[in-house]
Amino acid sequence: MTETRGTGETRETTTPGFGHLLARRTAWGRSDAIGRILAAANAPGVLSMAGGIPAPDSFPVSRLAAVTDRVLSRSAAAALQYAPTEGVAAMREAVAARAGETGAAVGAERVMVTCGSQQGLDLVARTLLDEGDLVALDDPGYLGAVQAFRGAGAQLLPLPTDRDGMRVDILEDRLAAGARPKLVYVVPHFHNPTGGVLDEERRRALAGLAERYGFLVVEDDPYGDLAFDGERLPSTDVHSDRVIRLMSLSKTLCPGLRVAGLTAPAGLIGELVAAKQSSDLQTNTFGQYVLAELLGDPSFLPAHLTRLRTLYGDKARATAALLRERLPWLVFDDPRGGLFFWCTVDDPQVTSDLLYEHALAQGIAIVPGKPFCIEQDGSRVLRLSFATLDEEQRQEGVSRLAAAFAKARAD
Ligand code: PMP
C-alpha cells in the first residue's frame, strides 16, 4: 500500500499507519526479493538449491566443543564480559595473521572485528558514503552489498563482469569519461552470484586506478579459501594501500557465531570503529574468544580447509555431471570454488522466473537471477547452490527441476 509522508511524498509501505514516520533512507536499499525466495525454500518438503549457506557437515563441531570448554574453564570472566569495539586482541591478531597469509602484511591495529562481513559492508557504507555518491560494482552483483550501498543513499555504477571478474578496462573507460566512484566493490574469488575470479592482471589494474583516481577498493572475500585446487590469488592490497578487506569466516568456519574481520587503511579504522560503536558496541566477546583460540592453533586451519575443499569440490563435480546429464538446457561453467553454479536457461520459451515458479511447485527451490542484476538482462539466468544437498537429495532435486522445466515449456 502507499502512504503519504510528512513531507508530502508518497511511498510504498509495509507498515500501515507508520509510513509517514519512516525515515526516507528506509526505502533506499530495500529489497525483499531474496528474503521471499529463501522463505519459500524453507517450506516443508522443499529441497533447496537456493540458499548461499555452507554445508552443516563443514562445521568443525568437535573442535568448537573442545575450544568452548577451554575458553569457559580458563577465561570465562573476560570471555563473557564486554570487550573493546574494535575487537578482542587475540581475534584481531588472528585476523591480521590470516590477512598477511593471503595479502599484504597488516598489524592488528588495522583490524576491526565485525558481526559478519555484512556488518562490515554496512559500516563501510555508512562511514564513507553520502547521498548521491557513486559506488562501482559487478553487474550482476551481491545483493547484500547492493542493499548496504543503496541504503546509504549511493548511486550504483554497474560494470560488466565475466569469468575473470570485473571488466576493469570498462571501469577505466568510465573513469576517463569523468565517473568518480568513491568505492569500487569486488568479490575477488568465486563471486556471488557469477562465480568469477578477478584475475591477477585486473587486480593490478584496479589497484593502479585506485591510486590514480583516489577511490577505495572494497574487497569482500568470503569464498577465497574455498578454491577446490587450494590456489588463491593475493589480495589487491599487495598492490595498493587503498583497500578495505572484508574477511568473512561464515563459509569456512560457521556463519552462526557472526564473527568476521576487516582490515582498513590506518586512517580509516578509527572512523569504522566509531560507526560500529553506535551500532552494536562490539561483536560478541565469547565467539571472538572461541574463534581466536581455534585459529591460534597452527594445525587447525590448513587441515580444515583441505577437508572443505574436498567436500565442496566433490559436491560440485557430482552436481555438474548430473546437471549436464539430466538438464541439457542448462548452460554453466564448472565452478572452480565457492558454493554456486551460475546458469543460463538455453530455451527461448523458458525464463528463470517461470522456471522458479514451476520448480517451487515441484518442491525444488532455486534463485532466479533477476534480483542480482542491476542493468544486465536477468531474465534467463539463475543461481544454484551445490553445497547442502546429499547424493540422494541431489538426484531427487534434479529430477524435480527436470519436471519443472517440462511444465514451464508446456505453459
Ligand atoms: N559477501 C558476500 C559476497 C556473501 O556472499 C556473503 C554471504 N552470503 C556475505 C558477504 C555476508 O557474509 P557474513 O556471513 O560474513 O556476513
Residues whose N, C-alpha, C, O or C-beta is under 5 A from the ligand:
A	BS01	PMP	G52 C115 G116 S117 Q118 Q119 Y142 V187 N192 D220 P222 S248 L249 S250 P255 A260
